[in-house]
Amino acid sequence: MEKNLDEMEIAPVIIEELEEGQMVDMDVDIDEFVEASALEIHEVETIEELPDPAVMTHADIDLELSEEDEGLDSVLSPEEEDKLTKQFLNGELTFTEYSSRMDHGIGLDPDSVEPGTSREKQSTADAIVTHEPDVQEEPQKRSKSKKRKRNLPLALKGLMGEANLRYARGETELATKMCMEIIRQVPSAPEPFHTLAMIYETEDPEKSLQFSLIAAHLSPKDADQWTRLANLSMDSGNTKQAVTCLTKAIQANPKDVSLYEARARLQEHFGEKKAFLKGYLKLIHQLGPEDGEDILTYGKMLTQRFIQDSCYDQALDAMDQIFTKCPKLVTLEEVNIMTELLITMKKFGKCLNILKEYTTLFVKYQDNSQEIIEVCEIPDEVVVDLKAKFLVTLVELGYIDKAEPLFPKLLDEEDPEVSGDLFLDVAEALMTKKEYRKSLKFLEPLVNSQNYSLAAVWLRYAESSVGCRDLKKALLAYEIVAKLSPQHMEAKLQLSTLYKVFGLHQRAIDVLQQDPNSEVLDPDVLYRRTILLLKSNKLEEFLRSGILLLSRHCVNLRNKEEMSSLTRPRVYHRLEKLHLHRLSRGQPLTDENCPTFLKNTRPNVEDEFNLFLRMCRVACELKKYGVLQRICFTALTSKRFEPKTPHIIYVSLLSCIYNNDSYYAFNLARDLVRDRKNENLWNLLNIVIQRADDTRHNRFIMRLLGREDIFNYLHVLHANNCLVSGTYKYALNDYVSLFKDGPSAMLALLIAVTFVQMSCQKFSGKKPRLVTQAFAFFKKYRDMRGKDMRQESNYNIARALHQLGLVASAAQFYKLVLEGERSDIIRDNEKLDLKREAAFNLHLIYMNSGNTELARIYLEAFIVV
């Protein structure tokens, strides 16, 4: 028994499409109705990927609209497009990624899509897309795909009509299957999507809307349809989708002003200011001269918005549309806006042309060259704003001689109480050309007025007075600026400079005073004030001001324990260690109520580092070694000074030595000498070791002695350490070994001193032999030092004899020091002269012997207090 038509499954219809050329060659009349044999029906396997529309979610058929892609070249192969489609359906790609790759594949510029579209998944039309086979073109041309067919073939038109008929009868399930079959064969046809939208209109309005969007996407030239969809999207609460629909409506009808207005309201509601302005800018580009009123309205609105955002190029573009498309509608208001914009953009030539064309201002050129102005005049009926702009334009173009006779048109005929801002514009234009005396003609009426006696006007008056070398007037003007605008630091800097010129150094310092508790500090002003304090010899205040300046990029040290965190090689490690130290104590990382500074590039790193070095010198001169150490260790926390880290560490080491802080001094010196063969650094380490309160240096030296690349300085330090600790044999062994490798006067002296120390021991059984060996090395030392340093060698020998108790021999060598002539080296440096020390020691010998008179003679002869 045959099945009812309602229960029958719709078999796939195989359509053979004929090209136009084949149809022409056929010897048949297409309009003739001829009986044909029935089409053979073949079984077609079910496509698993085809989704059931009854169970599709809104997200699966959500639409993101893009530009029409008809007629574009295909680059992706069908296999690649299938792969991308499956990845999108499986959730491996977002629709944005999918559409971007597909758009690139067909040569569509992704940037051509209007902004503001939502990130939604692709529609059913894209989800079930099939591909046409590529047509091989000529070898010279690259392969192109056929245009996506938007019109249904005749057979499918019949099936589409049957589907509509089934829908009209209420057989929606069968109508849906028919539509899906049509979509499978011609996915770019909008008709089945229209029918699907009607099918779901009552039971699922959301899905109906999505099918309508797909249909509109496939036939995008219907602006009314897009407008209707925008309204439906608004009703459903999807405002972004409504914006997209309105964008498509605008693409279909780019001259419909109401569409732009509707979209602009939505964009402004979402805060999409750039898209709002871009849309109206596109509108005035689309409109023609016949739409002059709209161009005028929206062009002025856009110009004002763009000027507020400092987008002067876009503002000029909007005004150009007005002057190009509807010049007959231009009034003085538009001329004023245009010239103001051109002056701001420094397009003075174009500004002059606008003024000459749209006003009664008269400009005559020499020999019609349009380059050199011969005569220019300002008629009385010209409004004051355009008078001022004309004068500014002439001045900026260099025609000051032509503009000066016209100055009375503004100075005499206009009231500065009303048009003061125009006076100021002309004055500033003259100042840019360094015509300061002429600018004062416009500034003097302003400073004497009630409405425009403002800080900005007084500042221009002061600058012009400085340009005229009238420093007294400039000083008074800057004082008024500082009074009217206390936060204007640039004016205070200029005022401070003028105070210095007049010798008022204290006023120069006071005017730069800033309150760190209530003001945001300007580092440049603070730096200038600090330098002034140094030049004024106010050293205590100089140090306080300098420390305040350094605090903007340095960490304030709260106690001495934090200094141990700052002996790391890099700034990052120091700060990290300091933060960990504070966290372990439960202390906040940053100080409360610390001063706030402006972001300023001045002073630069070199100037500020030189200031830091000056602070160190001043602290050292004042013998404030604790302050010196604090300044140096504070600088170690600065990232700004990181390139200067080796220099800062060296200065920090000196500060520790001056402050007798051997603990932190050794920490710094240890890192400095670890891999350096620098005599001065090893000498500093030796000084630290001599003042050390612990024995850490012993372990450090022993570790270094185990290395292969050890050097002589290390052996000398080790021997010195043994000598000081009383292990004379170890010291003597090192000294003698070094002396054999490289004889030197210093090593000979150290060997001799070691023998002297050994002979002075209480239970030494070989004292005569030790003394003899000591003096043998003293002789070597004396010979190696030479004649120029004979005073030094005699003094050291005398001291050794004095220590051994051989006072007669010691007195003889002391007298050699006193009676010998000074060498050139000693004459050049008086500090090297040892006569006072020798006379004092000789006086001690005579005092111990009871000869006080002779002792007094030597004191009076060589020591003057």
Beta strands, then each sheet from edge to edge (+ up, - down):
strand 1: 362-365
strand 2: 373-377
strand 3: 520-521
strand 4: 596-597
sheet 1: 1+ 2-
sheet 2: 3+ 4+
end
